[in-house]
Amino acid sequence: MRKLFLFVTCILLACTLLFAGGSSESSNDGRTEITLWAFPTLGNSGDVEREIIAAFEEANPDIKVNFETIDFTSGPNRITAAIEGGAAPDIVLDAPGRIIEWGKNGILAPLDDLFTDEYKADISEGLLNSCTDGEHYYMYPLSSAPFWMSINKEMWEDAGAWQYVNTEGDRCWTTEDFYNAMVALGNAGYIGVNVYCGGQGGDQGTRALVNNLFSGHIYEDGKWVANTPETVDALEMLLELYNTGAIDFGRSMVAADELQLYQFQQIASTICWGTSNAVNYATDAFTQFSVPFPSDDGVPELEYLANGFCVFDNGDAAKIEASKKLIQFFCDDPVYGPKAVVASAAFPAHESFGNLYEGNDEYALLASWTKYYGPYYNTEDNFSQMRTQWWNLLQYISTGDKSIEQAVVDFDNLSNATN
């Protein structure tokens, strides 16, 4: 009996030590231990992150970093489960949409102390806006990249539409140029663009097109809005071009479908081009020529992707401070910061990093477009609700199930409805 008692006691003691070790703020060697989860922003292998973490640990021997990659398919649900289970990682490398929502929910550590006046002077205003909920900064930015259009040069030349393309400087062009080009392409038997609206995938492309044509905004004065003269004018223009066969509405398509149409030369342009899509849908069959979105004043407001880190408030001040040190190392270190940016195939948050793609004319052009970043609205309340109403709006007007006037009123009401 005594032997059994001693055996049980040993087991209980071992379990106590095991669970105590799991909740400790330090590793067994006394270092503060933190965990980073990263979506494959810097590549699928995780090699870049591991290299940077090794350098960080060498420079900060009192901190140990556990690292794990997560994918875009299962990753969001895994983070949600970890949060709900009280086991969130200390750091996540992600995008503002989720990060700012977590911040609003009170589960992140504010990063306001990192956003000094000197630091903010080196970051574009548009990118800074993506890092905050308006009260606190929750994302520490690494890099960003615009979304833009790509056109099939040979198809446009054949249709006589190339004359409307600005090939100089930043290649900015006007709504009038766009309209004339679409008419020319339609007359030649081509489909100029496909306004896909079968779901929310890549829906920033369709909003960028509509918003730029007459300098409209989808979010104004704290509300989602489509019932404005600018948006109505843009929708009327697109519907006119659709009715004449110059463009199409892909009611069963999302961006991936539209990109395939472009790659296989079934449409003359794509409205969902970005750094990753330019790689994934590259082809030698024709010349892919990049242009910003057309606008009535010739000055675009571009949608953009932002990458950055957030720190979860797991109730341990030492872990929070160690996590802040790590994200600053990833983003600010003069050696490893640029390495991380290039791995993200985007452009540095730090303007002082300069041109990291020396000799790459395409990337030099894209870098010049960062000054055209428009307001970042992906972090506003009811964003996901608005996205559903957006592609529904495009479907309704293209089928004629609703007039434009009725569709934009319904969009406003449903997008801003509170449960």
C-alpha positions as a Markdown table, in Angstrom:
| # | Residue | x | y | z |
|---|---|---|---|---|
| 1 | Met | 0.0 | 0.0 | 0.0 |
| 2 | Arg | 2.8 | 2.3 | 0.9 |
| 3 | Lys | 4.5 | 1.6 | -2.5 |
| 4 | Leu | 1.3 | 2.5 | -4.3 |
| 5 | Phe | 1.0 | 5.7 | -2.3 |
| 6 | Leu | 4.6 | 6.7 | -3.2 |
| 7 | Phe | 4.0 | 5.9 | -6.9 |
| 8 | Val | 0.8 | 8.0 | -7.0 |
| 9 | Thr | 2.6 | 10.9 | -5.2 |
| 10 | Cys | 5.4 | 10.8 | -7.7 |
| 11 | Ile | 3.0 | 10.9 | -10.6 |
| 12 | Leu | 1.1 | 13.9 | -9.1 |
| 13 | Leu | 4.4 | 15.7 | -8.4 |
| 14 | Ala | 5.5 | 15.1 | -12.0 |
| 15 | Cys | 2.2 | 16.5 | -13.4 |
| 16 | Thr | 2.5 | 19.5 | -11.1 |
| 17 | Leu | 5.9 | 20.3 | -12.4 |
| 18 | Leu | 4.9 | 19.7 | -16.0 |
| 19 | Phe | 2.0 | 22.1 | -15.8 |
| 20 | Ala | 3.9 | 24.7 | -13.8 |
| 21 | Gly | 6.6 | 24.6 | -16.5 |
| 22 | Gly | 4.0 | 25.3 | -19.2 |
| 23 | Ser | 2.7 | 28.4 | -17.5 |
| 24 | Ser | 6.1 | 29.9 | -16.6 |
| 25 | Glu | 7.2 | 33.1 | -18.3 |
| 26 | Ser | 10.8 | 31.7 | -18.7 |
| 27 | Ser | 12.3 | 28.6 | -20.3 |
| 28 | Asn | 14.2 | 26.1 | -18.3 |
| 29 | Asp | 17.5 | 28.0 | -18.8 |
| 30 | Gly | 16.0 | 31.2 | -17.4 |
| 31 | Arg | 15.3 | 32.9 | -20.7 |
| 32 | Thr | 11.9 | 34.7 | -21.4 |
| 33 | Glu | 10.2 | 32.4 | -23.8 |
| 34 | Ile | 7.8 | 33.7 | -26.5 |
| 35 | Thr | 6.0 | 32.1 | -29.5 |
| 36 | Leu | 5.6 | 33.5 | -33.0 |
| 37 | Trp | 3.0 | 32.2 | -35.5 |
| 38 | Ala | 3.4 | 33.4 | -39.1 |
| 39 | Phe | 1.3 | 33.1 | -42.2 |
| 40 | Pro | 3.5 | 32.3 | -45.2 |
| 41 | Thr | 4.1 | 36.0 | -45.8 |
| 42 | Leu | 7.8 | 35.5 | -46.1 |
| 43 | Gly | 7.6 | 32.3 | -48.1 |
| 44 | Asn | 6.3 | 28.8 | -47.4 |
| 45 | Ser | 9.4 | 27.3 | -45.9 |
| 46 | Gly | 9.8 | 29.5 | -42.9 |
| 47 | Asp | 13.6 | 29.6 | -43.5 |
| 48 | Val | 13.7 | 33.4 | -43.5 |
| 49 | Glu | 11.9 | 33.7 | -40.2 |
| 50 | Arg | 14.3 | 31.1 | -38.7 |
| 51 | Glu | 17.3 | 32.9 | -39.9 |
| 52 | Ile | 16.1 | 36.2 | -38.4 |
| 53 | Ile | 15.1 | 34.6 | -35.1 |
| 54 | Ala | 18.5 | 33.0 | -34.8 |
| 55 | Ala | 20.2 | 36.4 | -35.3 |
| 56 | Phe | 17.7 | 37.9 | -32.8 |
| 57 | Glu | 18.4 | 35.3 | -30.1 |
| 58 | Glu | 22.2 | 35.8 | -30.6 |
| 59 | Ala | 21.7 | 39.5 | -30.0 |
| 60 | Asn | 19.2 | 38.9 | -27.1 |
| 61 | Pro | 20.5 | 35.8 | -25.3 |
| 62 | Asp | 17.9 | 36.3 | -22.5 |
| 63 | Ile | 15.0 | 35.6 | -25.0 |
| 64 | Lys | 14.0 | 32.3 | -26.5 |
| 65 | Val | 11.7 | 32.3 | -29.6 |
| 66 | Asn | 9.4 | 29.4 | -30.6 |
| 67 | Phe | 8.3 | 29.7 | -34.2 |
| 68 | Glu | 5.6 | 28.0 | -36.2 |
| 69 | Thr | 4.2 | 28.6 | -39.7 |
| 70 | Ile | 0.4 | 28.5 | -40.3 |
| 71 | Asp | -1.4 | 28.5 | -43.6 |
| 72 | Phe | -4.1 | 30.7 | -44.9 |
| 73 | Thr | -6.7 | 27.9 | -45.1 |
| 74 | Ser | -6.6 | 26.5 | -41.5 |
| 75 | Gly | -4.6 | 29.3 | -39.9 |
| 76 | Pro | -7.4 | 31.7 | -39.1 |
| 77 | Asn | -9.5 | 29.0 | -37.4 |
| 78 | Arg | -6.5 | 27.8 | -35.5 |
| 79 | Ile | -5.8 | 31.3 | -34.1 |
| 80 | Thr | -9.4 | 31.7 | -33.1 |
| 81 | Ala | -9.4 | 28.3 | -31.3 |
| 82 | Ala | -6.2 | 29.3 | -29.5 |
| 83 | Ile | -7.6 | 32.6 | -28.4 |
| 84 | Glu | -10.8 | 31.0 | -27.2 |
| 85 | Gly | -8.8 | 28.4 | -25.3 |
| 86 | Gly | -6.6 | 31.0 | -23.6 |
| 87 | Ala | -3.5 | 29.7 | -25.5 |
| 88 | Ala | -2.9 | 32.5 | -28.1 |
| 89 | Pro | 0.7 | 32.8 | -29.3 |
| 90 | Asp | 2.6 | 35.9 | -28.2 |
| 91 | Ile | 3.0 | 37.2 | -31.8 |
| 92 | Val | 1.3 | 36.8 | -35.1 |
| 93 | Leu | 2.5 | 38.0 | -38.5 |
| 94 | Asp | -0.7 | 38.8 | -40.4 |
| 95 | Ala | -2.6 | 41.6 | -42.1 |
| 96 | Pro | -4.6 | 44.5 | -40.6 |
| 97 | Gly | -8.0 | 43.1 | -41.1 |
| 98 | Arg | -7.7 | 40.5 | -38.4 |
| 99 | Ile | -5.2 | 42.3 | -36.3 |
| 100 | Ile | -7.2 | 45.5 | -35.7 |
| 101 | Glu | -10.3 | 43.4 | -35.0 |
| 102 | Trp | -8.4 | 41.6 | -32.3 |
| 103 | Gly | -7.2 | 45.0 | -30.9 |
| 104 | Lys | -10.8 | 46.2 | -30.8 |
| 105 | Asn | -11.7 | 43.1 | -28.9 |
| 106 | Gly | -9.1 | 43.9 | -26.2 |
| 107 | Ile | -6.9 | 40.9 | -26.6 |
| 108 | Leu | -3.8 | 42.6 | -28.0 |
| 109 | Ala | -1.1 | 44.7 | -26.3 |
| 110 | Pro | -1.1 | 48.3 | -27.7 |
| 111 | Leu | 2.1 | 49.2 | -29.4 |
| 112 | Asp | 1.7 | 52.9 | -29.0 |
| 113 | Asp | 5.2 | 53.3 | -27.3 |
| 114 | Leu | 6.8 | 52.0 | -30.5 |
| 115 | Phe | 5.2 | 54.6 | -32.7 |
| 116 | Thr | 7.4 | 57.5 | -31.8 |
| 117 | Asp | 7.4 | 60.7 | -33.8 |
| 118 | Glu | 10.7 | 59.8 | -35.4 |
| 119 | Tyr | 9.4 | 56.4 | -36.4 |
| 120 | Lys | 6.1 | 57.7 | -37.8 |
| 121 | Ala | 8.0 | 60.2 | -39.9 |
| 122 | Asp | 9.6 | 57.3 | -41.8 |
| 123 | Ile | 6.2 | 55.5 | -42.5 |
| 124 | Ser | 3.7 | 56.6 | -45.1 |
| 125 | Glu | 0.4 | 58.0 | -43.7 |
| 126 | Gly | -1.7 | 55.4 | -45.5 |
| 127 | Leu | 0.3 | 52.6 | -44.0 |
| 128 | Leu | 0.2 | 54.1 | -40.5 |
| 129 | Asn | -3.6 | 54.3 | -40.8 |
| 130 | Ser | -3.8 | 50.6 | -41.4 |
| 131 | Cys | -2.1 | 49.9 | -38.1 |
| 132 | Thr | -4.6 | 51.6 | -35.8 |
| 133 | Asp | -8.2 | 51.4 | -34.7 |
| 134 | Gly | -8.1 | 55.2 | -34.3 |
| 135 | Glu | -7.2 | 55.0 | -30.6 |
| 136 | His | -4.2 | 52.6 | -30.3 |
| 137 | Tyr | -1.6 | 51.1 | -32.7 |
| 138 | Tyr | -1.9 | 47.3 | -32.8 |
| 139 | Met | 0.1 | 46.4 | -35.9 |
| 140 | Tyr | 3.8 | 47.0 | -36.4 |
| 141 | Pro | 4.2 | 47.2 | -40.2 |
| 142 | Leu | 6.8 | 45.3 | -42.2 |
| 143 | Ser | 5.9 | 45.9 | -45.8 |
| 144 | Ser | 3.1 | 46.8 | -48.2 |
| 145 | Ala | 2.2 | 46.5 | -51.8 |
| 146 | Pro | -0.4 | 48.2 | -54.0 |
| 147 | Phe | -3.1 | 46.4 | -56.1 |
| 148 | Trp | -3.3 | 47.6 | -59.7 |
| 149 | Met | -4.3 | 46.7 | -63.2 |
| 150 | Ser | -2.5 | 44.7 | -65.8 |
| 151 | Ile | -3.3 | 44.9 | -69.5 |
| 152 | Asn | -2.5 | 42.7 | -72.5 |
| 153 | Lys | -0.4 | 45.0 | -74.6 |
| 154 | Glu | -0.7 | 43.1 | -77.9 |
| 155 | Met | -4.5 | 42.8 | -77.5 |
| 156 | Trp | -4.8 | 46.6 | -76.8 |
| 157 | Glu | -2.5 | 47.4 | -79.7 |
| 158 | Asp | -4.6 | 45.2 | -82.1 |
| 159 | Ala | -7.8 | 46.9 | -81.0 |
| 160 | Gly | -6.4 | 50.4 | -81.3 |
| 161 | Ala | -6.8 | 50.9 | -77.5 |
| 162 | Trp | -3.0 | 51.3 | -76.8 |
| 163 | Gln | -3.2 | 55.0 | -77.7 |
| 164 | Tyr | -5.1 | 55.6 | -74.5 |
| 165 | Val | -2.4 | 54.1 | -72.3 |
| 166 | Asn | 0.1 | 56.5 | -70.6 |
| 167 | Thr | 3.5 | 54.8 | -70.8 |
| 168 | Glu | 5.4 | 57.7 | -69.1 |
| 169 | Gly | 6.2 | 58.3 | -65.4 |
| 170 | Asp | 3.8 | 56.8 | -63.0 |
| 171 | Arg | 1.5 | 55.8 | -65.9 |
| 172 | Cys | -1.5 | 57.5 | -64.4 |
| 173 | Trp | -4.5 | 57.8 | -66.8 |
| 174 | Thr | -8.0 | 59.1 | -66.8 |
| 175 | Thr | -11.5 | 57.7 | -66.7 |
| 176 | Glu | -12.0 | 59.1 | -70.3 |
| 177 | Asp | -9.0 | 57.1 | -71.4 |
| 178 | Phe | -10.4 | 54.0 | -69.8 |
| 179 | Tyr | -13.8 | 54.4 | -71.4 |
| 180 | Asn | -12.4 | 55.0 | -74.8 |
| 181 | Ala | -10.1 | 52.0 | -74.5 |
| 182 | Met | -13.0 | 49.7 | -73.4 |
| 183 | Val | -15.1 | 50.9 | -76.4 |
| 184 | Ala | -12.2 | 50.2 | -78.8 |
| 185 | Leu | -11.6 | 46.7 | -77.3 |
| 186 | Gly | -15.3 | 45.9 | -77.5 |
| 187 | Asn | -15.5 | 47.1 | -81.2 |
| 188 | Ala | -12.6 | 44.7 | -81.9 |
| 189 | Gly | -14.4 | 41.8 | -80.4 |
| 190 | Tyr | -12.5 | 41.7 | -77.1 |
| 191 | Ile | -13.7 | 41.9 | -73.5 |
| 192 | Gly | -11.9 | 44.8 | -71.8 |
| 193 | Val | -12.4 | 43.7 | -68.2 |
| 194 | Asn | -14.4 | 41.3 | -66.2 |
| 195 | Val | -16.2 | 42.8 | -63.2 |
| 196 | Tyr | -16.3 | 39.5 | -61.2 |
| 197 | Cys | -19.0 | 39.3 | -58.5 |
| 198 | Gly | -19.6 | 35.7 | -57.6 |
| 199 | Gly | -18.2 | 36.2 | -54.1 |
| 200 | Gln | -15.8 | 38.2 | -52.0 |
| 201 | Gly | -12.6 | 36.7 | -53.3 |
| 202 | Gly | -10.4 | 39.6 | -54.5 |
| 203 | Asp | -13.3 | 42.0 | -54.3 |
| 204 | Gln | -10.9 | 44.9 | -53.6 |
| 205 | Gly | -10.3 | 45.0 | -57.4 |
| 206 | Thr | -13.9 | 45.7 | -58.3 |
| 207 | Arg | -14.2 | 48.4 | -55.5 |
| 208 | Ala | -10.9 | 50.0 | -56.7 |
| 209 | Leu | -12.3 | 50.2 | -60.2 |
| 210 | Val | -15.6 | 51.7 | -59.2 |
| 211 | Asn | -14.2 | 54.0 | -56.6 |
| 212 | Asn | -11.5 | 55.5 | -58.8 |
| 213 | Leu | -13.6 | 56.2 | -61.9 |
| 214 | Phe | -15.2 | 59.3 | -60.4 |
| 215 | Ser | -13.2 | 59.6 | -57.2 |
| 216 | Gly | -15.8 | 58.0 | -55.0 |
| 217 | His | -15.3 | 56.4 | -51.6 |
| 218 | Ile | -17.0 | 53.3 | -50.2 |
| 219 | Tyr | -16.5 | 54.5 | -46.6 |
| 220 | Glu | -17.3 | 58.0 | -45.5 |
| 221 | Asp | -18.2 | 59.6 | -42.2 |
| 222 | Gly | -18.2 | 56.3 | -40.3 |
| 223 | Lys | -20.6 | 54.6 | -42.7 |
| 224 | Trp | -20.4 | 52.3 | -45.8 |
| 225 | Val | -21.8 | 54.3 | -48.7 |
| 226 | Ala | -22.6 | 53.5 | -52.4 |
| 227 | Asn | -25.5 | 55.9 | -52.8 |
| 228 | Thr | -23.4 | 58.8 | -53.9 |
| 229 | Pro | -23.2 | 60.6 | -57.3 |
| 230 | Glu | -19.7 | 59.4 | -57.8 |
| 231 | Thr | -20.5 | 55.7 | -57.3 |
| 232 | Val | -23.7 | 55.9 | -59.2 |
| 233 | Asp | -21.9 | 57.5 | -62.2 |
| 234 | Ala | -19.2 | 54.8 | -62.1 |
| 235 | Leu | -21.8 | 52.0 | -62.0 |
| 236 | Glu | -23.8 | 53.6 | -64.8 |
| 237 | Met | -20.6 | 53.7 | -67.0 |
| 238 | Leu | -19.8 | 50.1 | -66.3 |
| 239 | Leu | -23.3 | 49.0 | -67.0 |
| 240 | Glu | -23.3 | 50.9 | -70.3 |
| 241 | Leu | -20.0 | 49.2 | -71.3 |
| 242 | Tyr | -21.5 | 45.8 | -70.3 |
| 243 | Asn | -24.6 | 46.3 | -72.3 |
| 244 | Thr | -22.5 | 47.1 | -75.4 |
| 245 | Gly | -20.4 | 44.0 | -74.9 |
| 246 | Ala | -17.2 | 45.9 | -74.1 |
| 247 | Ile | -16.9 | 44.4 | -70.6 |
| 248 | Asp | -18.4 | 41.6 | -68.7 |
| 249 | Phe | -19.8 | 40.9 | -65.3 |
| 250 | Gly | -18.7 | 37.5 | -63.9 |
| 251 | Arg | -21.6 | 36.7 | -61.7 |
| 252 | Ser | -20.2 | 33.2 | -61.0 |
| 253 | Met | -16.6 | 34.3 | -60.7 |
| 254 | Val | -14.2 | 35.6 | -58.1 |
| 255 | Ala | -10.7 | 37.1 | -58.6 |
| 256 | Ala | -9.0 | 33.7 | -59.2 |
| 257 | Asp | -11.3 | 33.0 | -62.1 |
| 258 | Glu | -10.8 | 36.4 | -63.6 |
| 259 | Leu | -7.1 | 36.1 | -63.3 |
| 260 | Gln | -7.2 | 32.8 | -65.3 |
| 261 | Leu | -9.3 | 34.5 | -68.0 |
| 262 | Tyr | -6.6 | 37.1 | -68.2 |
| 263 | Gln | -3.7 | 34.6 | -68.3 |
| 264 | Phe | -5.4 | 32.7 | -71.1 |
| 265 | Gln | -6.2 | 35.8 | -73.1 |
| 266 | Gln | -10.0 | 35.6 | -72.8 |
| 267 | Ile | -10.1 | 39.1 | -71.4 |
| 268 | Ala | -7.8 | 42.0 | -72.3 |
| 269 | Ser | -7.1 | 43.3 | -68.7 |
| 270 | Thr | -7.2 | 42.3 | -65.1 |
| 271 | Ile | -8.4 | 44.5 | -62.2 |
| 272 | Cys | -6.8 | 42.3 | -59.5 |
| 273 | Trp | -3.1 | 42.5 | -60.1 |
| 274 | Gly | -0.6 | 42.4 | -57.3 |
| 275 | Thr | 2.9 | 41.3 | -56.5 |
| 276 | Ser | 1.9 | 37.7 | -55.8 |
| 277 | Asn | -0.6 | 37.4 | -58.7 |
| 278 | Ala | 2.0 | 38.9 | -61.1 |
| 279 | Val | 4.1 | 35.8 | -60.2 |
| 280 | Asn | 1.4 | 33.2 | -60.1 |
| 281 | Tyr | -0.3 | 34.3 | -63.3 |
| 282 | Ala | 2.8 | 35.2 | -65.4 |
| 283 | Thr | 2.9 | 34.1 | -69.0 |
| 284 | Asp | 5.2 | 34.5 | -72.0 |
| 285 | Ala | 2.2 | 34.4 | -74.4 |
| 286 | Phe | 1.8 | 38.2 | -74.3 |
| 287 | Thr | 3.2 | 41.3 | -72.7 |
| 288 | Gln | 1.7 | 42.1 | -69.3 |
| 289 | Phe | 1.8 | 45.8 | -68.8 |
| 290 | Ser | 1.1 | 47.4 | -65.4 |
| 291 | Val | -1.1 | 50.5 | -64.9 |
| 292 | Pro | -2.7 | 52.1 | -61.9 |
| 293 | Phe | -6.5 | 52.3 | -61.8 |
| 294 | Pro | -7.9 | 55.1 | -64.0 |
| 295 | Ser | -9.5 | 58.1 | -62.3 |
| 296 | Asp | -11.4 | 61.2 | -63.4 |
| 297 | Asp | -8.6 | 63.5 | -62.2 |
| 298 | Gly | -5.7 | 61.3 | -63.2 |
| 299 | Val | -4.7 | 60.7 | -59.6 |
| 300 | Pro | -5.6 | 57.2 | -58.4 |
| 301 | Glu | -6.3 | 56.0 | -54.9 |
| 302 | Leu | -5.0 | 52.5 | -54.7 |
| 303 | Glu | -6.1 | 49.6 | -52.5 |
| 304 | Tyr | -3.1 | 47.9 | -50.9 |
| 305 | Leu | -1.9 | 44.9 | -49.0 |
| 306 | Ala | -0.2 | 45.5 | -45.6 |
| 307 | Asn | 1.9 | 43.0 | -43.7 |
| 308 | Gly | 2.8 | 43.4 | -40.0 |
| 309 | Phe | 3.1 | 41.9 | -36.5 |
| 310 | Cys | 0.8 | 42.1 | -33.5 |
| 311 | Val | 1.5 | 41.2 | -29.9 |
| 312 | Phe | -1.2 | 39.3 | -27.8 |
| 313 | Asp | -1.7 | 40.4 | -24.2 |
| 314 | Asn | -1.3 | 37.1 | -22.5 |
| 315 | Gly | -1.0 | 38.7 | -19.1 |
| 316 | Asp | 2.8 | 38.6 | -18.9 |
| 317 | Ala | 4.7 | 41.9 | -19.0 |
| 318 | Ala | 8.1 | 40.2 | -19.7 |
| 319 | Lys | 6.7 | 38.3 | -22.7 |
| 320 | Ile | 5.1 | 41.4 | -24.1 |
| 321 | Glu | 8.4 | 43.4 | -23.9 |
| 322 | Ala | 10.3 | 40.5 | -25.4 |
| 323 | Ser | 7.7 | 40.3 | -28.2 |
| 324 | Lys | 8.1 | 44.0 | -28.9 |
| 325 | Lys | 11.8 | 43.6 | -29.2 |
| 326 | Leu | 11.4 | 40.7 | -31.7 |
| 327 | Ile | 9.0 | 42.5 | -34.0 |
| 328 | Gln | 11.2 | 45.6 | -34.0 |
| 329 | Phe | 14.1 | 43.4 | -35.0 |
| 330 | Phe | 12.1 | 41.9 | -37.9 |
| 331 | Cys | 11.0 | 45.3 | -39.1 |
| 332 | Asp | 13.7 | 47.8 | -38.2 |
| 333 | Asp | 17.0 | 46.0 | -38.1 |
| 334 | Pro | 19.2 | 47.5 | -40.9 |
| 335 | Val | 20.3 | 44.0 | -42.1 |
| 336 | Tyr | 17.3 | 41.7 | -41.4 |
| 337 | Gly | 14.5 | 44.2 | -41.9 |
| 338 | Pro | 15.2 | 44.6 | -45.6 |
| 339 | Lys | 15.7 | 40.8 | -45.9 |
| 340 | Ala | 12.3 | 40.2 | -44.4 |
| 341 | Val | 10.7 | 42.9 | -46.7 |
| 342 | Val | 12.2 | 41.3 | -49.9 |
| 343 | Ala | 11.0 | 37.9 | -48.7 |
| 344 | Ser | 7.5 | 39.3 | -48.6 |
| 345 | Ala | 7.8 | 40.5 | -52.2 |
| 346 | Ala | 6.5 | 43.9 | -51.2 |
| 347 | Phe | 7.9 | 47.3 | -50.3 |
| 348 | Pro | 9.4 | 48.4 | -47.0 |
| 349 | Ala | 7.3 | 50.2 | -44.4 |
| 350 | His | 10.4 | 52.2 | -43.7 |
| 351 | Glu | 10.9 | 54.8 | -46.5 |
| 352 | Ser | 14.5 | 55.2 | -45.3 |
| 353 | Phe | 15.2 | 51.6 | -46.5 |
| 354 | Gly | 15.0 | 53.0 | -50.0 |
| 355 | Asn | 14.8 | 50.8 | -53.2 |
| 356 | Leu | 15.4 | 47.2 | -52.2 |
| 357 | Tyr | 14.9 | 46.0 | -55.8 |
| 358 | Glu | 17.8 | 47.8 | -57.6 |
| 359 | Gly | 17.7 | 47.0 | -61.3 |
| 360 | Asn | 14.1 | 45.8 | -61.3 |
| 361 | Asp | 12.2 | 48.5 | -63.3 |
| 362 | Glu | 8.8 | 47.0 | -62.6 |
| 363 | Tyr | 9.3 | 47.1 | -58.9 |
| 364 | Ala | 10.7 | 50.6 | -59.1 |
| 365 | Leu | 7.5 | 51.6 | -60.8 |
| 366 | Leu | 5.3 | 49.9 | -58.2 |
| 367 | Ala | 7.3 | 51.4 | -55.4 |
| 368 | Ser | 6.4 | 54.9 | -56.8 |
| 369 | Trp | 2.7 | 54.0 | -56.5 |
| 370 | Thr | 2.8 | 53.7 | -52.7 |
| 371 | Lys | 2.2 | 57.5 | -52.5 |
| 372 | Tyr | -1.2 | 56.8 | -54.1 |
| 373 | Tyr | -2.5 | 54.6 | -51.3 |
| 374 | Gly | -6.1 | 55.5 | -50.5 |
| 375 | Pro | -7.9 | 55.3 | -47.1 |
| 376 | Tyr | -7.5 | 51.9 | -45.5 |
| 377 | Tyr | -11.1 | 50.8 | -44.6 |
| 378 | Asn | -10.6 | 47.0 | -44.1 |
| 379 | Thr | -10.5 | 47.6 | -40.4 |
| 380 | Glu | -13.7 | 49.5 | -40.1 |
| 381 | Asp | -16.8 | 48.0 | -38.3 |
| 382 | Asn | -19.0 | 45.8 | -40.5 |
| 383 | Phe | -16.4 | 45.4 | -43.1 |
| 384 | Ser | -17.2 | 41.7 | -43.7 |
| 385 | Gln | -20.9 | 42.6 | -43.8 |
| 386 | Met | -20.2 | 45.2 | -46.4 |
| 387 | Arg | -18.3 | 42.8 | -48.6 |
| 388 | Thr | -21.3 | 40.5 | -49.1 |
| 389 | Gln | -23.5 | 43.4 | -50.0 |
| 390 | Trp | -20.9 | 44.7 | -52.4 |
| 391 | Trp | -20.9 | 41.7 | -54.7 |
| 392 | Asn | -24.6 | 41.4 | -54.4 |
| 393 | Leu | -24.9 | 45.0 | -55.6 |
| 394 | Leu | -22.9 | 44.2 | -58.7 |
| 395 | Gln | -25.0 | 41.1 | -59.4 |
| 396 | Tyr | -28.2 | 43.0 | -59.0 |
| 397 | Ile | -27.4 | 45.8 | -61.4 |
| 398 | Ser | -25.9 | 43.5 | -64.0 |
| 399 | Thr | -28.9 | 41.2 | -64.1 |
| 400 | Gly | -31.4 | 44.0 | -64.0 |
| 401 | Asp | -33.0 | 42.6 | -60.9 |
| 402 | Lys | -32.5 | 46.0 | -59.3 |
| 403 | Ser | -32.0 | 49.5 | -60.8 |
| 404 | Ile | -28.7 | 51.2 | -59.8 |
| 405 | Glu | -30.7 | 53.7 | -57.7 |
| 406 | Gln | -32.4 | 50.9 | -55.7 |
| 407 | Ala | -29.3 | 48.8 | -55.4 |
| 408 | Val | -27.2 | 51.5 | -53.9 |
| 409 | Val | -29.9 | 52.4 | -51.3 |
| 410 | Asp | -30.2 | 48.7 | -50.3 |
| 411 | Phe | -26.4 | 48.4 | -50.1 |
| 412 | Asp | -26.2 | 51.3 | -47.7 |
| 413 | Asn | -29.0 | 50.1 | -45.5 |
| 414 | Leu | -27.8 | 46.4 | -45.3 |
| 415 | Ser | -24.1 | 47.2 | -45.0 |
| 416 | Asn | -24.7 | 49.5 | -42.0 |
| 417 | Ala | -27.4 | 47.4 | -40.3 |
| 418 | Thr | -26.7 | 46.4 | -36.7 |
| 419 | Asn | -27.7 | 43.0 | -35.4 |
